[in-house]
Amino acid sequence: MAGITIGCGFTGTIIGSLILDKNLKKYYDAEKINEISQEKLKFISVEKSSYMLLIVMILAIIFAVGGSAIGQFYYYIIGYAIAAIFLFAYFLYRGKGPVAIAMMNCVDKEMRGQANAVAIFFMHMFGDFPAPFFIGFLFDTFSIYVGVLVLFSWLGFAVIMWGISWNISVRYI
């Protein structure tokens, strides 16, 4: 499981960043020859990042739900452990590069370090820290299905937030 997470983290982050750079290349070239302003380039990069995150989060939810919906045990192990977890983690980590780019383009250069620190703090405060305790409590108190439902709802909430983020960013272009 740790190997899947590490592998998906590296490949997803790198591939996500490369795809975003490829999508933004024509805008970077236009900015170099002064066809668009630096500010408009920032708005475009935030919009493209938010859109890419919306798409990869939807794909992550599809693979997570699809892997969990398999009924037979052996197919569940093969389908979920290998395919669904890999694809879920891959698409989840594919959004890390665009998150950083969107965040760095939303703040002044002097505030980028602090913005990154605050973002990491909130990611851990709302994600990494409470998740094991809260989900474990739900597993123990109710059932594994309630815990999994809450996990998917949590990811669904992220998809909704990225959709709102993309919608707001489109208005500023």
C-alpha positions in Angstrom: 0.0 0.0 0.0 2.8 2.4 0.8 4.5 1.6 -2.4 1.4 2.4 -4.4 1.1 5.7 -2.5 4.7 6.6 -3.1 4.7 5.6 -6.8 1.4 7.4 -7.5 2.6 10.4 -5.5 5.7 10.8 -7.7 4.2 9.9 -11.0 0.9 11.8 -10.4 2.6 15.0 -9.3 5.1 15.0 -12.2 2.6 14.1 -14.9 0.0 16.5 -13.5 2.5 19.3 -13.6 3.7 18.4 -17.1 0.2 18.3 -18.4 -0.6 21.7 -16.9 2.6 23.2 -18.3 1.7 21.9 -21.7 -1.8 23.4 -21.5 -0.3 26.8 -20.4 2.6 26.9 -22.9 0.7 28.9 -25.5 -0.2 31.5 -22.8 3.4 31.7 -21.6 4.5 32.3 -25.2 1.8 35.0 -25.6 2.9 36.7 -22.4 6.6 36.7 -23.6 5.6 38.7 -26.7 3.3 40.9 -24.7 0.0 39.7 -26.2 -1.4 39.1 -22.8 -0.5 40.7 -19.5 1.2 39.0 -16.5 -2.0 39.4 -14.5 -4.1 37.8 -17.2 -1.6 34.9 -17.4 -2.0 34.4 -13.6 -5.8 34.3 -14.0 -5.5 31.8 -16.9 -3.2 29.5 -15.0 -5.5 29.5 -11.9 -8.4 28.7 -14.2 -6.6 25.9 -16.0 -5.3 24.5 -12.6 -8.8 24.6 -11.1 -10.3 22.9 -14.1 -7.7 20.2 -14.2 -8.3 19.6 -10.5 -12.0 19.3 -11.0 -11.5 16.7 -13.7 -8.9 14.6 -11.8 -11.0 14.6 -8.6 -14.1 13.4 -10.5 -11.9 10.6 -12.0 -10.5 9.8 -8.5 -14.1 9.5 -7.1 -15.1 7.2 -10.0 -12.3 4.8 -9.4 -12.7 4.9 -5.6 -16.4 4.1 -5.8 -16.0 1.6 -8.6 -13.4 -0.3 -6.7 -15.5 -0.4 -3.6 -18.7 -1.4 -5.5 -17.2 -4.8 -6.7 -19.2 -7.5 -5.0 -17.2 -10.7 -5.0 -14.2 -10.9 -2.6 -11.5 -12.0 -5.1 -12.5 -9.6 -7.7 -12.7 -7.0 -5.0 -9.1 -7.6 -4.0 -7.8 -7.6 -7.5 -10.0 -4.7 -8.7 -9.7 -2.6 -5.7 -6.3 -3.1 -4.3 -4.5 -3.0 -7.6 -6.5 -1.0 -10.1 -8.8 1.3 -8.0 -6.3 2.3 -5.3 -3.6 2.9 -7.9 -5.8 4.9 -10.2 -7.5 6.8 -7.3 -4.1 7.7 -5.8 -2.7 8.6 -9.2 -5.5 11.0 -10.0 -5.5 12.4 -6.5 -1.8 13.2 -6.6 -2.0 14.4 -10.2 -3.6 17.5 -8.8 -0.8 18.5 -6.4 1.2 20.4 -9.0 -1.8 22.5 -10.2 -2.8 23.2 -6.6 0.7 24.7 -5.9 0.6 26.7 -9.2 -2.9 28.0 -8.5 -2.0 29.0 -5.0 1.2 30.7 -5.9 -0.5 32.8 -8.6 -3.2 33.9 -6.1 -0.8 35.6 -3.7 2.0 38.2 -3.9 5.5 36.9 -4.3 6.4 38.0 -0.8 3.6 35.9 0.7 4.1 32.7 -1.2 6.0 30.9 1.5 3.4 31.9 4.1 0.6 30.9 1.8 2.2 27.5 1.3 2.7 27.0 5.0 -1.0 28.0 5.7 -2.2 25.6 3.0 -0.2 22.7 4.3 -1.4 23.5 7.9 -5.1 23.4 6.8 -4.5 20.2 4.6 -3.2 18.4 7.7 -5.8 20.0 10.1 -8.8 19.0 7.9 -7.4 15.8 6.3 -4.5 13.9 7.7 -5.0 14.6 11.4 -8.7 13.9 12.0 -9.3 11.3 9.3 -7.8 8.2 11.0 -9.6 8.9 14.3 -12.9 10.0 12.8 -13.1 7.2 10.2 -11.9 4.6 12.7 -14.6 5.8 15.1 -17.2 5.4 12.3 -15.9 1.9 11.4 -16.0 0.8 15.0 -19.3 2.4 16.0 -21.4 1.8 12.9 -19.9 -0.3 10.1 -17.3 -0.2 7.4 -19.9 0.9 4.9 -20.6 4.1 6.9 -16.9 4.8 7.1 -16.4 4.3 3.4 -19.5 6.5 2.6 -18.1 9.3 4.7 -14.7 9.0 2.9 -16.4 9.2 -0.5 -18.5 12.1 0.8 -15.4 13.9 1.9 -13.8 13.5 -1.5 -17.1 14.6 -3.1 -17.0 17.7 -1.0 -13.5 18.4 -2.4 -14.8 17.9 -6.0 -17.6 20.4 -5.3 -15.1 22.9 -3.9 -12.8 22.6 -6.9 -15.8 23.1 -9.1 -16.7 26.3 -7.3 -13.1 27.4 -7.5 -13.0 26.8 -11.3 -16.3 28.6 -11.8 -15.0 31.6 -9.9 -11.7 31.6 -11.7 -13.4 31.6 -15.1 -15.2 34.8 -14.2 -11.9 36.7 -13.8 -10.5 35.9 -17.3 
